[in-house]
Amino acid sequence: MVLEESRTCCFTGHRPDKLPWGDDESDPRCVALKRSLDRELEQLYRRGFRHFISGMAMGCDLYFAEAALALRERRPDLTVEGAVPCPTQADHWPEELRRRWRDILDRCDLETVVQRNYDRWCMHRRDRYMVDRSSAVLAVFDGTPGGTQYTLNYAMDKKRELLLLDPARPEADAVHFII
């Protein structure tokens, strides 16, 4: 499988503790955000993007991966990659989330394990891996410090196109930045 950086988009976004609805995915704001992700992915596909990478973290990463897999059902030339920071990423998650994570990875076209063992930098290595292989980054970002901001800063340093969705305005179109 040959993956072209110019046709690849990766994703970064908040975990449930930073989302206004927490882990309640039935909340209308979460439902609206998922619709926005679907819309943005379709637009990226129409622009020529054919490979999508998710970091597979709880919350928005899983929403993104599920949306990309759903788009692949309609667009079979699309591929989805799960970029796992280390094999133990989901080991301490609730059982239901671990099953969901495994199901998503099983449906991905490619599963990349960035490193063999957990250490305090493995998430950053995973984020850099994704950005280095992409020309665009789609993000759910509320402006607060953390891993999503780290990834966006790295993407700006690498001159990647940014598409930002605000979880406080989940129905809004992404704000685009071309650097």
C-alpha positions in Angstrom: 0.0 0.0 0.0 1.6 3.3 -1.2 0.4 6.2 0.8 0.8 9.7 -0.5 1.3 12.5 2.0 -0.5 15.0 -0.3 -3.6 12.8 -0.1 -3.5 12.0 3.6 -5.3 13.8 6.5 -4.7 13.0 10.1 -6.8 13.8 13.1 -6.4 15.2 16.6 -9.0 16.1 19.1 -10.0 16.2 22.7 -10.7 13.4 25.1 -14.1 13.3 26.9 -12.9 15.2 29.9 -12.4 18.3 27.8 -15.6 18.0 25.9 -18.7 20.0 27.0 -20.8 16.8 27.0 -18.1 14.5 28.6 -18.6 11.0 27.5 -22.4 11.3 26.8 -22.4 10.7 23.0 -26.2 11.0 22.9 -25.9 14.7 23.8 -27.1 16.8 20.9 -23.8 18.7 20.8 -21.9 15.4 20.3 -24.3 14.3 17.7 -23.8 17.6 15.9 -20.0 17.3 16.1 -20.2 13.8 14.6 -22.3 15.2 11.7 -19.6 17.9 11.2 -16.9 15.3 11.1 -18.9 13.4 8.5 -19.3 16.6 6.4 -15.6 17.6 6.7 -14.4 14.1 5.7 -16.7 14.1 2.7 -15.3 17.5 1.7 -11.7 16.2 2.1 -12.5 13.2 0.0 -13.9 15.5 -2.7 -10.6 17.4 -2.6 -8.7 14.2 -3.3 -7.8 13.0 0.2 -7.8 9.2 0.2 -6.1 8.2 3.4 -7.1 9.2 7.0 -5.1 8.5 10.2 -6.6 8.5 13.7 -4.5 8.4 16.9 -7.2 6.1 18.4 -7.5 8.0 21.8 -10.8 8.1 23.7 -13.3 10.7 22.6 -12.8 12.6 19.3 -10.2 10.3 17.9 -12.6 7.4 18.0 -15.4 9.6 16.6 -13.1 10.5 13.7 -12.1 6.9 13.0 -15.7 5.7 13.0 -16.7 8.5 10.6 -13.8 7.7 8.3 -14.7 4.0 8.3 -18.4 5.0 7.5 -17.1 7.1 4.6 -15.1 4.1 3.4 -18.3 2.1 3.1 -19.5 4.7 0.5 -16.0 5.4 -1.0 -14.1 2.1 -1.2 -11.0 3.7 -2.6 -10.5 5.4 0.8 -8.2 3.9 3.5 -8.2 4.3 7.2 -5.2 3.9 9.5 -5.2 3.5 13.3 -1.9 5.0 14.7 -1.5 3.4 18.1 1.1 5.0 20.4 1.9 1.7 22.1 0.1 -1.7 22.4 -1.2 -0.9 25.9 -3.0 2.3 24.8 -6.5 1.1 25.8 -5.5 -1.4 28.6 -7.0 0.7 31.4 -10.1 1.9 29.6 -13.5 0.7 30.6 -14.3 -2.7 28.9 -16.9 -1.2 26.5 -14.4 1.3 25.2 -11.7 -1.3 24.9 -14.0 -3.4 22.7 -14.9 -0.4 20.6 -11.2 0.5 20.2 -10.4 -3.0 19.1 -13.3 -3.2 16.7 -12.2 0.0 15.0 -8.7 -1.2 14.7 -9.8 -4.5 13.3 -11.7 -2.6 10.5 -8.8 -0.3 9.7 -6.8 -0.9 6.5 -3.6 -0.3 8.4 -2.7 -0.5 12.1 0.6 1.2 13.0 2.1 0.7 16.5 4.5 3.6 16.9 6.5 2.1 19.7 6.6 -1.2 21.6 6.4 0.1 25.2 4.6 2.9 26.9 6.7 5.9 28.1 5.7 9.5 28.8 6.5 10.6 25.2 4.8 7.9 23.2 1.7 10.0 22.6 3.8 12.8 21.2 5.7 10.4 19.0 2.3 9.1 17.7 1.2 12.7 17.0 4.4 13.5 15.1 4.1 10.2 13.1 0.6 11.2 11.9 1.5 14.8 11.0 4.7 13.8 9.2 2.7 11.6 6.9 -0.1 14.1 6.2 -0.7 17.3 4.3 -3.7 18.3 6.4 -4.8 18.0 10.0 -8.5 18.0 11.0 -8.9 18.8 14.7 -11.5 19.3 17.4 -10.0 22.0 19.5 -11.2 24.4 22.1 -8.0 26.4 22.6 -6.9 24.8 25.8 -3.4 23.5 26.4 -2.7 19.8 26.0 -2.0 17.1 23.5 -4.3 18.5 20.8 -2.5 21.9 21.0 0.9 20.2 20.9 -0.1 18.4 17.7 -1.5 21.5 16.1 1.7 23.5 17.0 3.8 20.7 15.4 1.6 20.7 12.3 2.0 24.5 12.0 5.8 24.1 12.3 5.5 21.5 9.5 3.4 23.9 7.4 0.3 21.6 7.3 -3.2 22.7 6.4 -5.3 22.9 9.5 -9.1 22.4 9.7 -10.5 23.2 13.2 -13.8 22.3 14.6 -14.8 24.0 17.9 -16.6 21.7 20.3 -18.5 24.7 21.7 -20.0 25.2 18.2 -20.2 21.6 17.0 -22.6 22.3 14.1 -20.3 25.0 12.5 -18.0 24.3 9.5 -14.4 23.8 10.2 -12.2 26.9 10.1 -9.4 26.4 7.6 -5.8 27.6 7.9 -3.4 27.2 5.0 0.1 27.8 6.3 
